Amino acid sequence: MSFEQFQSLNWSIMTPEFIILAVIAILVIMDLFMPKHMDRKILGWIGIAAILAAMVSVFGMAGGHVESILHDTFRLDSFAIAFKLLILGGGALVLFLATSYKATDGLERYTGEFYYLLLSALLGAMVMTSSGDLITLYIGLELLSIPSYILAGIQKDRLSSNESAMKYVINGGISSAIALFGMSYVYGLTGSTNLLEIAGQLSMLMDGQQAYLLGLSFLMILVGLSFKLAAAPYHMWAPDVYQGAPTPVTSFLSVVSKTAGFVIVVRILLTVFGSAATNGPGSIPILLDMQNYLAVIAAATMIIGNVVALRQSDIKRMFAYSSIAHAGYLLVAVTTLTSNMFYSIWFYLLAYLFMNMGAFAVIQVVSEKTGSTKIADFAGLYRRSPWLAVTMGILLISLAGFPGTAGFIGKLNIFVGAFAGQPHYVLASVMIATTVVSYFYYFGVMTQIFFRPAPAASEGEGEGAGSKFNMPFGIVVVLIVAVVGSVLFGIMPNIALDFMHNNLDIVQDFFS
């Protein structure tokens, strides 16, 4: 490519990524030259401003035509715009939590690195949403994963943080290798890494042996990406990582990383395997032929996540298994393969962003006061902080899927979608049954909050278990956004859905 051709490319479609990249460079330089005694929270506020600027840029791109640069390796379509908004929104809320995080166990020594590593991971997730090539997808995945490994173990003086980082690195490295090996089969069969070129070639696949190799590739990619989603039976790392990582990092992994995981699953599975015929032109695609595997993983994820959550005494571990269960609900939408699948997944992840980020904000406040993350520490929260208790109650009933909340609308969309086209009665039944099971552990937390006496602070404890809560500005912002979003989109979901249908034609753009 000549320099003139390089200059002629429409680089404006990468404006959000350039904003985040530029701010990462600025934060690195600022952290290097700032006096060591100076508070690094200013870096977090600059990061929040950058994310908001990137969101404005993404909003401005909605409704436009599909554009791509660099030989279609980077594409801006409605799918990318929709999920970038979720990723950036989640990233902003995580930074609000991080600026309010009370540094413990030496974390104050690494707060500068914390902010630009988190933005680097966010940039990787954004690259994944716009990737039109297997190579850029994998680069985005690793750009998300590697900073996440560091963030999980950034509290180097804590044994649990070290353990979480080690387990995350090992499981993440193995899963990436398995997924990459599966992608290599696709490249070997087609000679291309471009997703649309691969789809075009595989739609004419006639050789049975090649179809067999492609089936193996599908299974390896599915297994590798299932680790990223924390889908059963590849969920083993999630509880320890969620428990050991700092709360803002846990919220990032729970919301932003999971959203990016579903982005890459949908991009690869639908584009590559949705058009690959099992036995020549006219036969069913491999993705439909493998639908039962997706259904088994979805069902196992819902069952294991909800059942094991019942036995947890640590709230972050409970939310880890809750996150696993929610991945199962989203996999139900992926399994159905209907035209409304994109909108169901997007709306559910939007609702999940609000209710999970708000819940982790409350967890951060309570754990900083009590010094632990036990569910029993929430006892009597209603008497100590009624406003905080009611907020947590609203978020928990949204997570449980009660009517009038965004969580209910999200689950309803997926449940109705399970009967569209080819009905999936078993998956729908498992979804209902496991949702009922989830009521027990969500309401178990609410029982502690509203119906158990507050523990008395021991003498000399200071800010102990029985003291009042003073919430920083960042926590207040997250809680207000979370509660308003959970209630507003539960009562008026068409605000979000109409925006999607009127401005983002995902189904048309995705395959063009």
N, C-alpha and C positions, 0 to 999 in steps of 0.2 A: 504494500500500500504506500503510495507516494504521500508526501507531506501535504500537498494540495487536497488529495482525497481525504486525508485525515482531518484537515480543517473543515472540509465540506460536510462532515457528518453532523447529524442533528444531536449535538451533545446536550441540548436543553432537556431532553427526556431523562437525563441523569441528574438533574438539578437537586432533588432531595438527597441523593447519595453524595453529591459533591458538598452539600452543606454539612452533612454529618462528618465527612472525611476532613473537611477544612477545620471544623471545630475540634476534632480529635487531635490534629496537629497543633492547634493553638493551645489546647489543654496540656499537651505533653511539654511544650516549651514553657508555658506559665508555671507548671509544677516544678520544672527544673530550676527556674530562676527565682521563684518565690521564697522568701525567708522561711526557714523551717518552723518558726513559731507561728506563722500566719495560718489562719483557718482556711482549710481547703474546700469548705462548703461553697465558696464562690464558684468553684469549678463545676459543681453540680448545677447551680443556677444557670450558668452559661450553657451547659448541656441541655437543660430544659428549654431554654430560649431557642437553641438550635433545632430541637425536635419539633417545637411548635412552628418554627419557620418552615421546616421540611413538610409538616402536615399541611400548611397553607399552600405550599407548592404542589403537593399531591392533589389537594382539592381542586386546584386550578386546572389540573390535567384531566379531570373527570369529564366524560362525554365526548372526548376526542377520538380520532381514528387510531387504529393499531399502528404503532411505529416500532421500528427495530433498527439497531446499528450493529457494527462489528460482525457482519455476516450472520445476523439473526441470533447472535449469542446473548444479546441484551434486548429485551422487547418490553414495550410499554403497552399493556392491554388492560381491559377492565378487571381481569383477575388480579393482576399486579397492583392496580390502584386500590381495589377493595381491601386486599390483605395488607398492603403497606399502611393503610389508615389504622388498622387494628394493631399492627406491630409498633408503629410510632406512638399511638395512644397508650399502649401498654408500657413502652419504654419511658414515656414522660411520667406516668404514675410511679414507676419503679424509682426514678430519680427523685421524685418528691419524697418517697419513703427513705431513700438513701440519705438525703440531706437532713432528715429528721432522726436518723439512726444514731443512737447513743453508743459511741465507740467503746468497746470492751476488749479485754485480752489482747491489747496491742494493735487493734485495727487502726487506731489513729495514725499509726506510722505509715499506713498504706492507702489512706483515703484519696490521695491524688491519683494513684494508679487505678483505684476502684472506678472512678468516673470515666476515664477514657477507655478502660478495658470494657466497661459495660456498653459504651457507645460503639466500640469496635464489634462486639457481638451483635448489637442492633444493626450495624451496617451489613454484616453477613446475612442476617435474616432478610434485609431489604433486597440484597442481591439475589437471594434465592427466589423471591417472588417474581422477579423480572427475568429470570434465566430462561433462555430458549435453547440451551445446550447442556449436555451432560457434564462437560468440564466446568462451566460456570456454576452449575448447580452444586457440584461437589466443592468448588472453591468457596462458594457462599456458605455451604454446610460447615466446612472446616473453620472459616472465619467466625462463624457463630460458636462452634464447639470449643476451640482452643482457649479463647478468653473466658468462656464459661467454666472450663476446668480450673483455671487460675482463680477465678472469683469464688468458686466453691471452697477453695482451700486458702483463701486470702488471710484468714485468722491463723497464722502459722503457729501461734502459741497454744492453740486449742487442739487437743487430740482428736475430738470428734470432727473438727474441720479438716484436719489432715486425712482422716479416714474417709470422709465423704469425697474429697478431691481424688484420692487414690482409686476408690471404687468407680468414680465417674470417668477418670482417665482410662482405666482398663476396659470397662464396658463400652465407653464411647469409641475407643480405638478399635476394639474387636468389631463393633457394629459397623463402623465406617469401612473397615477392610472387607467385611462380608458384602455390604452394599456395592462397594467399588468393584469387587470381583464379579458381581452380577451384572453391573454396567459394562464390564469388559466383554462379556458374552454378547451383549447387544451390539457393541461396536464391532466385534469380530464378525457378526452375521451381516452387518449392513455396511461397514466401512465408513460410517459417519457418526458424529456425536451430536449433530443438530436434531432436536426432537421432532420437528415437522418432517425433515428428510427421512428420519428413521421410520416415522409413522407411514409415510408414503411407500417406502420400500417393503415394510413388513405387511402392508395390506395386500401385497401380491405374493406373499409367502406360500409356496406350494410343496416344499420338501418336508416330509414328515419328521426326518431327523433334525432339521433346523427348528421345527416347531417344538420338538422335545427339548432341545437346548434352550430355546426361548422360555419354555416352561420352567426349567431349572433357574434361568436368570430371574424370572418373576419371583420365584420363591426366595432366592438369595436377597434380592432387593427388598422384598417385603419383610424378611427377617431383620435385615440391617436397619431398615427404617422403623421397624416396630420398637427397637431399642430406643430410638430417639423420641418416640411417642410415649414410652413407658407402657406399652401394651403387653398384656400377659401373653405368653409366659416369660416375656423379656423385660419384666418390670423390676427385677430384684434390686437394682441400684437406687431406685427412686426414694424409698423411705429413708435410707441412711444419708443420702445426699441432701434431701429436704431438711432433715433434722440437723445435720452438721453445718450446713452453709448459713451465713448471715441471712436474716429474714428478707432483706431486699433482694438478695440473690435467689433465695427460694421462690419469691414471687415472680422474678424474671424467668426462672426455669419453668415455673408452673404455667405462666401465661404466654410470654413472648416466644420462648423456645418451643412450646407445644404448638402454637400457631404456625411457626415456621416449619415444624415437622409435618403438619398436615398440608402445608403448601407444597413441599417436595413430594409427598405421597401422591397428591392429586396430579401434580405436573407430570410425574414420571408414569404412574400407573395408567392414567387416562390417555395421555398422548401416545405412549409407546405401545402399551399392551391393549389399549382400547380399540386399536385398529389392526392388530396382528391377528390374521386368520389362523385358525388351528389346522385347517386342511384345505388351503387354497381359497381363491376368491369365492365369496358367497357363503362360506362357512362361518360359524360364530367366532367372535374374537376370543383370544386367549383370556382376556380379563373376565369375560362372562363364564368361560369354562372353569376358571379358578375362583369363581364367586364364593363357592362353599368354604374355601380356605379363609377368605376374609370374614365370612360369617362366623366360623369357629373361633377365630381370634377375637372378634367383637364380643361374642357371647362370653368367652372365657375371661376377657378383660372386665366386663361388667360384673360378673359373678365374683371373681377373685378380689377386685378392688373394693366392692361393697361389703363382702362377707368379712374379709380380713380387717377392714376399718373398724368393725364392731369391737375388736379386741384391743384396740390401741388406747394407751393412757397418756401418750404424748400428742399434743394437738398438731404439731407439724408432721408427725408420722401419720396421724389420722388424715390430714389434708393431702399427704402424699398418696395414700390409697384412694382418697376421694378423687384426686386428679387422675389416677389410673382408671377409675370407674367412668369419669367424664370422657376420657379417651375412648372408652368402649362405646359410649353413646354416639360419639362422633363417627366411629367406625361403622356403626349401623347405617348412617347416612352414606358413607363411602360404599358400603356393600350394596345398597339399593340401586346405585348407578342410574338415577332418574335425572331429568333435566333440572329439577328443583334442588338437586343435591348441593350445588354451589351456594345457593342462597340459604339453605338450611344450615350448612356448615358455617358460613360467614356469620349468620345471626347468632348461632349458638356460641361461637367464639367471642362475639361481641358481648353477649350476656355473661359469659364465663369471665371475661376481662373485668367487668364491673364487680361481680360478686366475689371473685377470688382476690382481686387486689384490695378490696375493702376489708375482707376477712383477714388478710395478712397484715393490714395496717393495724387492726385491733390486736392481733397476736403480737405484733411488735411492741405496742404500747404496754400490754399486760406483761409480756416476758421481760421487758426492761425494768419494770417495777418489782417483779417477784424474783427475778434471777433464774427462772426456769420456764419450760414450755409445757408443763403438765396441764392436763385438762382440769384437774382439781384446782389449779390456780385461778380459774375463772369463777370459782364459787363466790356468790354474793356480789358479783360485778354490778348488779342492778342497784344495790345500796351504795356502792362506792362511786359509781358514775352512771346514772340512769340513761343519759344521752348515749353513751358508748354502748351500754347494754342493749338498748332498743335498736341501735344501728346494727350491731352484730346479729340480733334476732332477725331483722329484715333480710340481711345477707344470707343467713342460714336457711331461711324458708325459701329464698330464691334458689340457693344451691339444691335444696330438696325438691324444687319444682312445684311449689304451691301456686294456685291461680292468683293472678294479679301481679306477678313478678316476671321479669325477663327470662328467668330460668324455666318457668312453666311454658312460655311461648316457644322457647328454643327446643325443649323436649317434645312439645306438641308437634312442631314442624317435622322433626325427625320421625316421630311415631306415625304421623299421617303419611309421610313419604315411604315408610316401610310397606304400605299397602298399595302404592302406586306401581303401575306396570306389573311385574311379577311379584305377587304378595310374599312377604317374609313373615309368616305367622309366628314361627318359633322365636325369631329375633325380637319381634314386637312383644311377645309374652315375657321373654327374659328381661326386656327393658322395663316393663311394668313391674315385674316381681322384684328386680334389683332396686328400682326406685323406691319401692315400699321399704325394702331393707335399709336403704340409706336414711330413712326417717329416724330410725332408732339411734344412729350415732350423731346425726345433726341435732336431734331433740335432746340427746344426752348432754350435749354442750349447753343447750338452752336451759335444761334443768339445773345445771350448775350455776348458770348466770342468774336465773330468776328465783329459784326455789331452795338454794343451799345458803347457809349462813356464811358471811365473809370471815375468813381466818383472821384472827387478831394478830397484830404485829408484835413480834417478840421485843423484849426490852433491848434497846440499843440497836434495833434493826434500821431505824431511820426511815427511809422510803421503802417500807416493807409491804407485805401482802395486804395489810389493812389500810394503807394510805390512799389519799385521793389521787386522781390522775390529772396531770397538766399536759395537754397535748400540743406538740409543736405545730407550726403553721402547715408544714408539708403533710402531716397526718390528717389535719382537718380538711385540706383540699382533697386528698384521696377519698376520705370518707364521704364527703358531700357529693363528689362526682359518682362514687360507687352507688350510693343509696338513690340519688336522683336517677341515674341510668337504669338501675334495677327496677325501680318503680315505674318510671316513665315508659320504658320499652315493654314493660309488662302490661300496662294499661293501653298504650298507644303504639304497638309494634310497627304499625304502618309508616311511622315517621322514618324508621330505618329501612324497611322493606321497599317503600316507595322511592326513596333515594337510590336504592340499588337498581330497581327496575327502570327508573326514568333516566338514570345517568350511566349505568354500567351494564352493558349487554355481555355478560360473562360467557354465556353459552356460545354466542356467535364469535366473539373475539378469541376464545380459547383455542379454537382449531383453525384460525385463519392466519 
